[in-house]
Amino acid sequence: MKRVFLFLATNIAVLLVLSIVVRLLGVQDPQQYGGLLVFSALFGMGGAFISLLISKWSAKRQTGARVISEPRNDAEQWLVNTVTKLAHAAGIAVPEVAIYDSPQPNAFATGARRDSALVAVSTGLLSSMQKDEVEGVLGHEITHVSNGDMVTLALIQGVVNTFVIFGSRVVGEIIDRAVFRRDDSRGGRGIGYFVSVMVLQVVFGIAASLIVAAFSRTREFRADAGGARLAGRERMIGALERLKSAHPEPLPQQLQAFGIAGDAVSRFGRLFMTHPPLDERIGRLRSMTDA
């Protein structure tokens, strides 16, 4: 209920801020932007939350994850038992537990609600890590679920999407009037508007991705700390140490923020990373006084 209220409050705040921005920019007919505000919020927020609602279904299809309904062997039984234990300790309903085929060690959590989530691990993670280390990974993923990180990042993504959609069109209108000298008496919009909107959506989209990535890195530190509390600090550190030498491949784009393994530093630099560097994560865990 708290997150539903946050969702509604965020939408209202976005609309108020954007309407103020329009007036400050001196747009001649701000009333016409009421529809654009609604359009931007519906598509910006709506798209993010539709992705959230279908996240479990989408994750299973993209990774080929198999939900363990009946454990086939001792390893699967241990995995289900460990997730159950950690979920009870975190105070959430037991998530679906799944395994997907990949030689690279990784895991992820997803789902629209804390009490209806999915936790999946790769076959590479199970084969390359000790049970203590796997438990640290599972504690990390269970913490993502218990913290409601999926909903939180959906909210953030929805807000920035709204700004991208609305901002690109408002600024495109201004550029079309000021630079391309559009004559309102002729009606319609000029080519300057459409070119500007396309370019601005790319520019604003890049800026939006920086914001989402920054929030994702913050949530990752919290998930590490939660994993340390649930499974033990040394187990969490051991899991991250193991990942340092494994160089895991990234998950599909929409799952990357909730995986255990980070993305490598690209030429665009750290600002675009969804995960902090492993050394920083390990250092943060070592500085914890009680875990």
C-alpha positions, 0 to 999 in steps of 0.5 A: 500500500505504501508503494501504491501511494508513492506511485500516485504521489510521484505521478502528481509531483511529476505533472506539477513540476512539468507544468511549472517548467512549461510556464517558466519557459514561456510557452505561448499556449501552456493549456495545450500541454495538458494532454502531453503531460497525461500522455507522457505520464501514461507512457512513461510510467505505464511502460515501466510498470507493464515491464514490471508486471510481466517481469517474471514471465519475461525473465523465464522466457529470456533465460530459459529458467526452469522453476523447481516444482519438485527437486530432482536431486540433492542440489536442487533440494538444498537450493529450495531449502536455502531460499526458503530459510532465507525468505523466512528470515527476511519476512517474505513469502518464499519466491519461486526458485529456478535454474537456468543453463549458463556456464557463467556464474550469475543469479537474479531476482525479479517480480512485481511483488515481494510475496510473488517473486522469482529467484533464479541461479545459473548452472555455472554458479552452482558448479563453480561456487561452494555452498556457503558462497551460493548462500551469500548470493541467494541472500543478496537476491532475497534482499533485493526482493524484501527491499522492494527494489524491483518496484522502486526502480520501476518508479524511478524508470517511470519518472525519468521516462516521463521527463524524457517524453515530455521534455523532448517535445517541449524543448523541440517546440521551443527550438522549432519556434526560435531556431527554425522560425516556425510561423504559427499562422500556417499551423502544424509543426515544422521539420525542426520540431521532429528532428529536435524531438528525435535528437533530444530523446536520445540525449535525455535518454542517456541522461535518464540512464545515468540517474537509473544506474546511480540508484541501481548502484545504491540498491546494490550496496544495500542488497550486499549488506542484506545478504551479509545479514541473512547469510553471513558476511564472510559468505557474501564476501566469498561470493563476490571474491569468486565473481572477481575471477569468473568474469561473468557475462551480463544478464539481459538488459532488464535483469541486470540491475537485480543480478549478483554480478556487475557489468564491466567498466565500459569506455563510457565509464563508471557512471553507466554501471548498474553495479559498483565495482566488486572491490568497492562492494567487498570493501564496504562489506569488510567495513561492516561492524555487525553482520 
